[in-house]
């Protein structure tokens, strides 16, 4: 996914529901978002229309209900967004981005061990 569509934070919240529960109808989307957001159903419908125009979701009609599903995988979107973020703020230097993130958060011993295991696996795959 080289041409990443711009998705707002609110649209990303909608996408998270669709990624997690797809295929999912409009009523269920509204219900799940209403648990944490104070958005009207009309606002959510507007975001669904925008996301569909951006090409990240699609719908099919089931009786009188629209059922939504993602056109891109969450992992693919996050990968593209991460690359875009690294390029925009760190001139593509992933190591600088990781150091910046690590300096902003206090990590548990488990998190440090998990990160070390990821780095060890990356090093092993390069050999």
Secondary structure, 3 states (H helix, E strand, C coil): CCCCCCCCHHHHHHHHHHHHHCCEEHHHHHHHHHCCCCCCHHHHHHHHHHHHHCCCEEEEEECCEEEEEECCCHHHHHHHHHHHHHHHHHCCCHHHHHHHHHHHCCCCHHHHHHHHHHHHHHHHHHC
